[in-house]
């Protein structure tokens, strides 16, 4: 029950770019921000983020970072380090040793999310690369 209140987003987090398109958001995100995401019909494809108060899709952009930012220099540094580590992992040739696979770690960031009315709210985000 408590988990239903958490905002859930699916983003295409590319470690080589700061353009992380939002592909999906749940109702908790929409209620908190006033933004709804119309996902692409086919991936990759066009994404639309709509302000539910005005009905407008003329927003800063479809990237997560158009609507959120790290709340401290420490968290920005942590995000950059994670992206660099993920880029190093992704640049390795695939191999199968028969052992357990490696998983990207989950990491928390303190962020500031911009609502559709311009107000800002603080949120603790957990990023979990898949």
Backbone as CSV, one residue per row, in Angstrom:
resi,resn,N_x,N_y,N_z,CA_x,CA_y,CA_z,C_x,C_y,C_z
1,UNK,0.835,-1.191,0.000,0.000,0.000,0.000,0.878,1.253,0.000
2,UNK,1.902,1.219,0.825,2.787,2.373,0.929,3.549,2.620,-0.383
3,UNK,3.917,1.552,-1.078,4.648,1.670,-2.331,3.852,2.351,-3.430
4,UNK,2.543,2.353,-3.328,1.718,2.986,-4.342,1.868,4.500,-4.340
5,UNK,2.375,5.057,-3.244,2.571,6.504,-3.138,3.887,6.953,-3.747
6,UNK,4.771,6.002,-4.053,6.079,6.355,-4.599,5.970,6.698,-6.074
7,UNK,6.712,7.719,-6.476,6.765,8.091,-7.886,7.695,7.119,-8.608
8,UNK,7.220,6.577,-9.703,8.011,5.630,-10.481,8.136,6.165,-11.905
9,UNK,9.366,6.218,-12.367,9.649,6.652,-13.730,10.527,5.611,-14.404
10,UNK,10.322,5.448,-15.678,11.219,4.646,-16.500,11.859,5.625,-17.474
11,UNK,13.174,5.708,-17.419,13.889,6.623,-18.311,14.931,5.842,-19.093
12,UNK,15.247,6.343,-20.253,16.335,5.774,-21.040,17.594,6.499,-20.602
13,UNK,18.256,5.957,-19.588,19.424,6.590,-18.970,20.675,6.190,-19.738
14,UNK,21.131,7.102,-20.568,22.331,6.858,-21.352,23.519,7.484,-20.635
15,UNK,24.526,6.696,-20.269,25.653,7.254,-19.515,26.501,8.227,-20.329
16,UNK,26.343,8.237,-21.652,27.130,9.134,-22.495,26.398,10.425,-22.831
17,UNK,25.233,10.643,-22.200,24.427,11.816,-22.523,23.611,12.243,-21.307
18,UNK,23.326,13.532,-21.211,22.437,14.027,-20.162,20.996,14.068,-20.626
19,UNK,20.731,13.627,-21.827,19.369,13.571,-22.344,18.805,12.189,-22.020
20,UNK,18.049,12.114,-20.923,17.452,10.862,-20.470,15.948,10.954,-20.670
21,UNK,15.431,10.556,-21.829,13.991,10.673,-22.067,13.167,9.866,-21.063
22,UNK,12.094,10.483,-20.586,11.159,9.798,-19.695,10.243,8.966,-20.574
23,UNK,10.218,7.647,-20.354,9.408,6.747,-21.165,8.084,6.392,-20.500
24,UNK,8.047,6.471,-19.176,6.845,6.093,-18.430,6.858,6.823,-17.100
25,UNK,5.683,7.186,-16.607,5.540,7.680,-15.235,4.247,7.107,-14.666
26,UNK,4.227,6.910,-13.355,3.009,6.394,-12.736,2.132,7.550,-12.243
27,UNK,0.991,7.198,-11.696,0.015,8.186,-11.245,0.566,9.065,-10.116
28,UNK,1.427,8.505,-9.267,2.004,9.290,-8.168,2.848,10.437,-8.719
29,UNK,3.619,10.198,-9.795,4.403,11.261,-10.440,3.465,12.328,-11.005
30,UNK,2.407,11.871,-11.680,1.460,12.811,-12.278,0.789,13.661,-11.203
31,UNK,0.397,13.062,-10.098,-0.263,13.806,-9.020,0.695,14.810,-8.373
32,UNK,1.956,14.443,-8.227,2.930,15.328,-7.574,3.387,16.462,-8.486
33,UNK,3.527,16.188,-9.778,4.108,17.178,-10.681,3.096,17.855,-11.600
34,UNK,1.965,17.204,-11.823,0.998,17.729,-12.784,1.374,17.407,-14.217
35,UNK,2.276,16.456,-14.397,2.743,16.074,-15.729,2.410,14.616,-16.002
36,UNK,1.908,14.353,-17.176,1.638,12.981,-17.600,2.503,12.681,-18.822
37,UNK,3.000,11.459,-18.894,3.872,11.048,-19.994,3.093,10.149,-20.940
38,UNK,3.100,10.527,-22.205,2.557,9.657,-23.250,3.756,8.950,-23.869
39,UNK,3.928,7.659,-23.556,5.124,6.948,-24.023,5.114,6.749,-25.534
40,UNK,6.277,6.426,-26.079,6.328,6.175,-27.521,5.558,4.903,-27.864
41,UNK,4.955,4.880,-29.036,4.253,3.674,-29.486,5.243,2.579,-29.834
42,UNK,6.445,2.990,-30.276,7.510,2.066,-30.625,8.809,2.685,-30.137
43,UNK,9.671,1.856,-29.537,10.918,2.370,-28.975,12.049,2.211,-29.974
44,UNK,12.906,3.190,-30.173,12.740,4.562,-29.713,11.723,5.288,-30.580
45,UNK,11.069,6.245,-30.010,10.058,6.998,-30.726,9.725,8.277,-29.996
46,UNK,8.830,9.073,-30.566,8.494,10.358,-29.936,7.745,10.180,-28.617
47,UNK,8.088,11.034,-27.671,7.492,11.038,-26.334,6.827,12.386,-26.149
48,UNK,5.697,12.384,-25.462,5.018,13.643,-25.183,4.774,13.742,-23.683
49,UNK,5.133,14.871,-23.098,4.854,15.143,-21.686,3.862,16.293,-21.660
50,UNK,2.743,16.047,-20.985,1.634,16.996,-21.012,1.373,17.563,-19.623
51,UNK,1.196,18.870,-19.550,0.795,19.566,-18.335,-0.706,19.340,-18.179
52,UNK,-1.127,18.618,-17.125,-2.548,18.283,-17.002,-3.404,19.485,-16.610
53,UNK,-2.790,20.541,-16.074,-3.557,21.744,-15.736,-3.921,22.545,-16.981
54,UNK,-2.959,22.691,-17.896,-3.196,23.516,-19.083,-3.490,22.697,-20.332
55,UNK,-3.143,21.408,-20.300,-3.304,20.574,-21.488,-2.198,20.772,-22.498
56,UNK,-1.221,21.598,-22.174,-0.142,21.938,-23.091,0.975,20.904,-23.033
57,UNK,1.577,20.665,-24.187,2.781,19.837,-24.218,4.000,20.696,-24.535
58,UNK,3.843,22.013,-24.448,4.952,22.948,-24.666,5.727,23.084,-23.357
59,UNK,6.523,22.075,-23.055,7.277,22.014,-21.803,8.767,22.106,-22.104
60,UNK,9.584,22.216,-21.051,11.021,22.319,-21.276,11.607,21.161,-22.087
61,UNK,11.021,19.986,-22.033,11.552,18.855,-22.786,11.077,17.539,-22.229
62,UNK,11.460,16.460,-22.898,11.060,15.124,-22.476,12.139,14.436,-21.639
63,UNK,13.269,15.099,-21.426,14.341,14.526,-20.628,14.027,14.650,-19.137
64,UNK,14.417,13.637,-18.383,14.257,13.676,-16.930,14.872,14.948,-16.358
65,UNK,16.036,15.348,-16.882,16.761,16.490,-16.330,16.138,17.821,-16.719
66,UNK,15.122,17.821,-17.576,14.348,19.032,-17.841,13.364,19.297,-16.702
67,UNK,13.094,18.274,-15.886,12.094,18.367,-14.831,12.665,18.108,-13.443
68,UNK,13.933,17.740,-13.377,14.563,17.379,-12.107,16.025,17.777,-12.155
69,UNK,16.574,18.104,-10.971,18.013,18.349,-10.878,18.506,17.832,-9.528
70,UNK,19.793,17.563,-9.463,20.389,17.165,-8.186,20.346,18.374,-7.260
71,UNK,20.122,18.116,-5.972,19.974,19.224,-5.036,21.293,19.673,-4.418
72,UNK,22.385,18.968,-4.709,23.677,19.381,-4.158,24.800,19.012,-5.123
73,UNK,25.925,19.673,-4.945,27.099,19.355,-5.759,27.543,17.915,-5.496
74,UNK,27.412,17.471,-4.268,27.793,16.097,-3.896,26.980,15.079,-4.693
75,UNK,25.658,15.326,-4.829,24.821,14.396,-5.577,25.110,14.465,-7.078
76,UNK,25.449,15.643,-7.588,25.841,15.763,-8.999,27.110,14.960,-9.252
77,UNK,28.069,15.063,-8.337,29.312,14.304,-8.452,29.034,12.809,-8.409
78,UNK,28.130,12.387,-7.513,27.773,10.976,-7.403,27.133,10.473,-8.705
79,UNK,26.246,11.264,-9.279,25.594,10.888,-10.538,26.623,10.777,-11.663
80,UNK,27.525,11.742,-11.761,28.553,11.705,-12.804,29.461,10.490,-12.652
81,UNK,29.833,10.146,-11.429,30.677,8.974,-11.190,29.947,7.688,-11.580
82,UNK,28.665,7.611,-11.277,27.888,6.436,-11.643,27.798,6.305,-13.163
83,UNK,27.580,7.423,-13.852,27.506,7.399,-15.320,28.833,6.951,-15.924
84,UNK,29.944,7.414,-15.361,31.257,7.008,-15.864,31.482,5.514,-15.645
85,UNK,31.100,5.004,-14.477,31.259,3.576,-14.196,30.362,2.743,-15.114
86,UNK,29.142,3.198,-15.328,28.215,2.483,-16.197,28.723,2.493,-17.644
87,UNK,29.285,3.622,-18.076,29.846,3.700,-19.424,30.985,2.700,-19.577
88,UNK,31.829,2.559,-18.557,32.941,1.604,-18.609,32.421,0.174,-18.707
89,UNK,31.368,-0.140,-17.956,30.784,-1.484,-18.004,30.179,-1.752,-19.375
90,UNK,29.455,-0.778,-19.920,28.790,-0.969,-21.204,29.763,-1.048,-22.374
91,UNK,30.968,-0.493,-22.215,31.939,-0.524,-23.308,32.708,-1.846,-23.359
92,UNK,32.543,-2.697,-22.352,33.205,-3.998,-22.328,32.494,-4.964,-23.268
93,UNK,33.243,-5.843,-23.944,32.579,-6.833,-24.787,31.785,-7.805,-23.911
94,UNK,30.630,-8.257,-24.404,29.840,-9.196,-23.605,30.565,-10.531,-23.487
95,UNK,30.433,-11.149,-22.342,31.026,-12.467,-22.137,30.182,-13.214,-21.108
96,UNK,30.284,-14.497,-21.153,29.532,-15.336,-20.220,30.508,-16.283,-19.562
97,UNK,30.690,-16.144,-18.274,31.610,-17.005,-17.544,30.886,-18.165,-16.891
98,UNK,29.567,-18.190,-17.017,28.799,-19.251,-16.376,28.486,-18.941,-14.929
99,UNK,29.105,-17.880,-14.400,28.861,-17.498,-13.012,27.736,-16.496,-12.917
100,UNK,27.530,-15.984,-11.727,26.465,-14.990,-11.562,26.784,-13.721,-12.347
101,UNK,25.778,-13.116,-12.921,25.958,-11.887,-13.677,26.188,-10.713,-12.747
102,UNK,26.761,-9.663,-13.289,26.962,-8.476,-12.464,25.769,-7.542,-12.649
103,UNK,25.393,-6.906,-11.586,24.274,-5.980,-11.631,24.761,-4.585,-11.312
104,UNK,24.168,-3.597,-11.977,24.488,-2.209,-11.665,23.873,-1.877,-10.309
105,UNK,24.594,-1.184,-9.459,24.079,-0.892,-8.122,22.995,0.185,-8.139
106,UNK,22.103,0.094,-7.170,21.116,1.148,-6.967,21.817,2.252,-6.173
107,UNK,21.516,3.510,-6.503,22.117,4.595,-5.738,21.088,5.697,-5.516
108,UNK,21.123,6.294,-4.324,20.173,7.366,-4.009,20.750,8.744,-4.349
109,UNK,19.879,9.659,-4.746,20.248,11.050,-4.979,19.176,11.941,-4.375
110,UNK,19.594,13.026,-3.764,18.646,14.057,-3.340,18.414,14.959,-4.540
111,UNK,17.151,15.155,-4.886,16.837,15.919,-6.088,15.795,16.989,-5.800
112,UNK,15.639,17.865,-6.767,14.585,18.875,-6.746,13.776,18.667,-8.019
113,UNK,12.484,18.474,-7.850,11.587,18.240,-8.977,10.751,19.495,-9.188
114,UNK,10.667,19.915,-10.441,9.878,21.090,-10.793,8.465,20.653,-11.166
115,UNK,7.469,21.208,-10.453,6.071,20.936,-10.767,5.645,21.764,-11.969
116,UNK,4.501,21.398,-12.556,4.042,22.092,-13.769,3.696,23.555,-13.506
117,UNK,3.442,23.919,-12.244,3.116,25.317,-11.929,4.363,26.131,-11.563
118,UNK,5.540,25.530,-11.709,6.789,26.228,-11.429,7.311,26.018,-10.019
119,UNK,6.471,25.531,-9.109,6.937,25.249,-7.751,7.919,24.085,-7.792
120,UNK,8.776,24.037,-6.773,9.747,22.962,-6.683,9.532,22.166,-5.418
121,UNK,9.842,20.869,-5.480,9.726,20.002,-4.313,10.983,19.136,-4.231
122,UNK,11.392,18.856,-3.004,12.551,18.000,-2.776,12.083,16.546,-2.760
123,UNK,12.921,15.680,-3.338,12.590,14.260,-3.357,13.881,13.456,-3.296
124,UNK,13.836,12.344,-2.581,14.950,11.396,-2.570,14.647,10.373,-3.647
125,UNK,15.547,10.258,-4.613,15.344,9.333,-5.724,16.302,8.160,-5.596
126,UNK,15.802,6.998,-5.968,16.640,5.806,-6.037,16.760,5.432,-7.509
127,UNK,17.977,5.465,-8.023,18.219,5.095,-9.404,18.683,3.647,-9.427
128,UNK,18.061,2.866,-10.269,18.399,1.464,-10.380,18.536,1.089,-11.859
129,UNK,19.752,1.132,-12.392,19.942,0.781,-13.803,19.542,-0.666,-14.059
130,UNK,18.934,-0.884,-15.212,18.516,-2.239,-15.578,19.184,-2.642,-16.863
